[in-house]
Amino acid sequence: MFLSRSLTAMAATALLMWVAAPLAQAQSQAAGDLNLGLSKALAGSQTPAIAAMELRDGKIARQAVAGLRRNDGKELAQLDGAWLIGSNGKPITAALLAKLVDRGVLSWDAPLDSLLPDLSEQMNPQYRKVTLVELLSHRAGLPENFSDEKFFDAFHSDARPLTEQRLAYISRALSEAPVAAPASKVSYSNTGFIIAAAIAERATHSSYEELMQREVFGPLGMKQVAYGPTQAGQNSGHTQGKPVSKASDSNPLMFAPAGNMNMPMRDWASFCLDQLAARQGAGKLLSPASYRLMQSALAADAGAVGWGVQASLAGRKGPVLLHGGSDGNWFALVALFPESGRGVLVAANAGPDMGADKAVQEVLLSLLPD
């Protein structure tokens, strides 16, 4: 079974708008006491723990965590422990590709048949002229995931290097028919980000994991990023009322570019603070042009490179950068307001089946800028 239950920015926004009206009173109450707000959100769900950060003026203005690492123990969850952020890793992957474009290693407008010439003949002809921008803005027409679940599940036990696994995955995926005409509309796709990572690997002769460490994590001081399920002794994901016990209950490691990173909340904040700083010309990672591309809607349906971009959120004037993510065992949301330099990050160690989605939404709404 596919466990790529990655929440799109557009779907996350729809959920936020749905709960905005009934939570008006909760917003004013929780905003005054972050710890109390987290505790109230947990009380309304089966979620063991939730963490939140409010970003302002280039730093973490407020942060808190409440609850347990595992619901079968007594150890408290830690902000500095690992939190799996799911598809919130997509903007981070997009930043890697943007950096390679800034260096001239890649081009936004190069077509797939030139970026992956070895696969050109076997890929569906409709994909051959798809560009890197279209891959990273969900406008390539690709399905969300490859249709063969047994093929996907086999990557859990695949011993080949991750670069080879990703190449095998995209070779099959690119042979399938598109679900929409490329460049016609947003069609959310995890596969598109795995293809983009494979392009980066081919162009640099380095693995995605090596590239992320060298080009993104190192420069931004993100020191404890890992991939896949969290390790023993860390915060644990939960589903169906209990902690996740097997690596196969999550996505395979080759899936990392689409959203399979875990990290302390401060590491996630480091990336988001850099995105906010870019509006004041103080971003460390990318060129001004690349930041603008990532933070600008490419079409009326909010497609953007890595992010979802909206004019407003729950009555707050934007533009606002949005994303959400879940592998079924965790749930996380982010909302950034570059014009004001404000942002909110919230993560929970359970899936939507335990009410984590509503708990995270409640906390995020309570922390949105006035």
PEFENZI-V866286 format. One record per helix or strand. SS is the DSSP state (@ for helix, = for strand). FROM is the first residue (numbers start at 1). TO is the last residue. If there is no record, write none. Layout:
((SS/FROM/TO) (SS/FROM/TO))
This chain:
((@/9/20) (@/24/32) (@/34/43) (=/49/56) (=/59/68) (=/76/76) (=/83/84) (@/86/102) (=/111/111) (@/112/115) (@/117/119) (@/125/127) (=/131/131) (@/132/136) (@/149/156) (@/162/173) (@/190/204) (@/208/220) (=/226/227) (=/238/239) (=/242/243) (@/247/249) (@/253/259) (=/261/263) (@/265/280) (@/288/294) (=/303/303) (=/308/313) (=/316/325) (=/331/337) (=/342/348) (@/352/354) (@/356/367))
